[in-house]
């Protein structure tokens, strides 16, 4: 995997605008959650991952491709951070014609990343 892009406003907009691959979005989320890949063991380490995530997902989940993981991610966003997409990025959502589960998951990923940045 190539180096992850920095968590900047530009990167977040690239995620929303589907300019960054799903795999990279997943890797950003995994990194922020604490998942680390051990190339020697060819396995994922989760010793830095919060217990509620490590128990449910000992291997990092596909947030963009599956519903259960993104639901858990959504629920982990503190109430005070639920509107960060609008408040910090001015994101007003997708048009009905653009609305797909994958794009909704990308918006959730960005909102979670904004919440992560606000908390760290």
C-alpha positions in Angstrom: 0.0 0.0 0.0 1.3 3.4 -0.9 1.5 6.1 1.8 -1.9 7.4 3.1 -2.9 10.9 2.1 -2.9 13.5 4.9 -6.1 14.2 6.7 -6.7 17.6 5.2 -9.8 19.3 3.9 -8.7 18.5 0.4 -8.4 14.8 1.2 -11.9 14.8 2.8 -13.4 16.5 -0.3 -11.6 14.0 -2.5 -13.3 11.2 -0.5 -16.7 12.8 -0.9 -16.2 13.4 -4.6 -15.1 9.8 -5.2 -11.6 10.8 -6.2 -9.9 8.5 -3.7 -10.1 4.7 -4.0 -12.3 2.8 -1.5 -9.3 0.8 -0.3 -7.5 4.1 0.6 -10.6 5.3 2.5 -10.7 2.1 4.4 -7.0 2.3 5.2 -7.4 5.8 6.5 -10.2 4.7 8.8 -8.2 1.6 9.9 -5.1 3.7 10.7 -7.2 6.2 12.8 -8.8 3.3 14.6 -5.4 1.8 15.4 -5.1 -1.1 13.1 -1.5 -1.8 11.9 -0.4 -4.3 9.4 2.6 -6.5 10.3 4.3 -7.4 7.1 6.6 -10.0 8.8 3.6 -11.9 10.2 1.3 -10.9 7.2 -1.5 -10.1 9.6 -3.2 -7.2 11.1 -2.4 -6.1 14.7 -5.2 -4.6 16.8 -3.4 -3.9 20.1 -4.0 -0.1 19.5 -7.6 -0.6 18.5 -10.4 0.2 21.0 -11.7 -3.0 22.6 -15.2 -2.6 21.2 -13.7 -2.5 17.7 -11.0 -5.2 18.3 -13.6 -7.6 19.6 -16.1 -7.0 16.8 -13.5 -6.8 14.1 -10.2 -8.4 14.9 -9.3 -7.8 11.3 -10.1 -4.4 9.9 -13.6 -4.3 8.2 -14.6 -3.0 4.8 -16.4 0.2 5.7 -17.2 1.2 2.2 -18.3 -2.2 1.0 -20.4 -3.5 3.9 -23.2 -2.2 6.0 -22.6 -3.5 9.5 -19.2 -1.9 9.9 -20.3 1.5 8.7 -23.4 1.3 11.0 -21.0 0.8 13.9 -18.8 3.6 12.7 -21.9 5.9 12.5 -22.9 5.0 16.0 -19.4 5.7 17.3 -19.6 9.4 16.3 -20.4 11.5 19.4 -23.6 13.5 19.2 -21.7 16.8 19.3 -19.8 15.8 16.1 -22.8 14.5 14.0 -23.0 17.7 12.0 -19.3 18.3 11.3 -19.8 17.6 7.5 -22.1 20.6 7.3 -20.4 22.7 10.0 -16.8 22.3 8.9 -17.0 21.4 5.2 -20.3 23.0 4.2 -21.3 19.7 2.7 -25.1 19.7 2.0 -25.3 16.1 0.9 -25.6 14.4 -2.4 -28.4 15.0 -5.0 -31.0 12.2 -5.1 -29.7 11.0 -8.4 -26.2 10.6 -6.9 -27.3 8.9 -3.7 -26.1 5.3 -3.4 -25.1 3.2 -0.4 -21.4 3.5 -1.3 -21.5 7.3 -1.5 -23.5 7.5 1.8 -20.8 5.3 3.4 -18.1 7.7 2.1 -19.9 10.6 3.7 -20.1 8.7 6.9 -16.4 8.0 6.7 -15.6 11.7 6.2 -17.9 12.7 9.1 -16.1 10.1 11.3 -12.7 11.3 10.2 -13.8 14.9 11.1 -14.9 13.7 14.5 -11.6 11.9 14.9 -9.7 15.1 14.1 -11.8 17.1 16.5 -11.1 14.6 19.3 -7.3 14.2 18.7 
